[in-house]
């Protein structure tokens, strides 16, 4: 039986791979924007801030996601 908790495994993994931790948090932030933000203007503002953080992170996969969302963002909210 596995005695290491899910949280402890994540902690170990994130210590070894800090970019994975960043990517995980970016995905949580993006989900929160879409699922928790009710006001369209606030959502646009939060999404713009998310784009900036992604662009500054250097994580290329999220840059691709960002470029995919941008042309359609007005229809998403």
C-alpha positions as CSV (number, residue, x, y, z in Angstrom):
1,X,0.0,0.0,0.0
2,X,1.2,3.5,-0.9
3,X,1.9,5.5,2.3
4,X,2.9,8.8,0.6
5,X,-0.1,11.1,0.4
6,X,-1.2,12.7,-2.9
7,X,-0.2,16.1,-1.5
8,X,3.3,14.9,-0.5
9,X,3.9,13.3,-3.9
10,X,2.9,16.6,-5.5
11,X,5.2,18.5,-3.2
12,X,8.1,16.3,-4.1
13,X,7.3,16.5,-7.8
14,X,7.0,20.3,-7.7
15,X,10.3,20.6,-5.9
16,X,12.0,18.5,-8.6
17,X,10.2,20.3,-11.5
18,X,9.4,23.9,-10.6
19,X,8.0,24.6,-14.2
20,X,5.5,21.8,-13.6
21,X,4.4,23.6,-10.5
22,X,4.0,26.8,-12.4
23,X,2.0,25.1,-15.2
24,X,-0.2,23.4,-12.7
25,X,-1.0,26.8,-11.0
26,X,-1.6,28.4,-14.4
27,X,-4.2,25.7,-15.3
28,X,-5.9,26.2,-11.9
29,X,-6.0,30.0,-12.4
30,X,-7.4,29.7,-15.9
31,X,-10.1,27.3,-14.7
32,X,-11.0,29.7,-11.9
33,X,-11.4,32.6,-14.4
34,X,-13.9,30.6,-16.4
35,X,-15.8,28.9,-13.6
36,X,-15.8,31.5,-10.8
37,X,-15.9,34.9,-12.5
38,X,-19.5,36.0,-13.2
39,X,-18.9,39.6,-14.5
40,X,-17.7,39.7,-18.2
41,X,-15.5,42.8,-17.6
42,X,-13.8,41.3,-14.6
43,X,-13.3,38.0,-16.5
44,X,-11.6,39.9,-19.4
45,X,-9.4,41.7,-16.9
46,X,-8.4,38.5,-15.1
47,X,-7.8,36.8,-18.4
48,X,-5.5,39.7,-19.6
49,X,-3.5,39.4,-16.4
50,X,-3.3,35.6,-16.8
51,X,-2.0,36.2,-20.4
52,X,0.7,38.5,-19.0
53,X,1.8,36.0,-16.4
54,X,1.9,33.2,-18.9
55,X,3.9,35.2,-21.4
56,X,6.4,36.1,-18.7
57,X,6.7,32.5,-17.4
58,X,8.5,31.1,-20.5
59,X,6.4,28.0,-20.5
60,X,5.8,27.5,-24.2
61,X,2.8,25.2,-23.9
62,X,0.7,27.9,-22.1
63,X,1.8,30.4,-24.7
64,X,0.2,28.1,-27.3
65,X,-3.0,27.8,-25.2
66,X,-3.1,31.6,-24.8
67,X,-2.8,32.2,-28.5
68,X,-5.6,29.7,-29.1
69,X,-7.9,31.4,-26.7
70,X,-7.2,35.0,-27.6
71,X,-9.1,35.1,-31.0
72,X,-12.2,33.6,-29.3
73,X,-12.2,35.2,-25.8
74,X,-15.1,37.5,-26.5
75,X,-17.4,34.5,-27.2
76,X,-16.2,32.6,-24.2
77,X,-17.8,34.7,-21.5
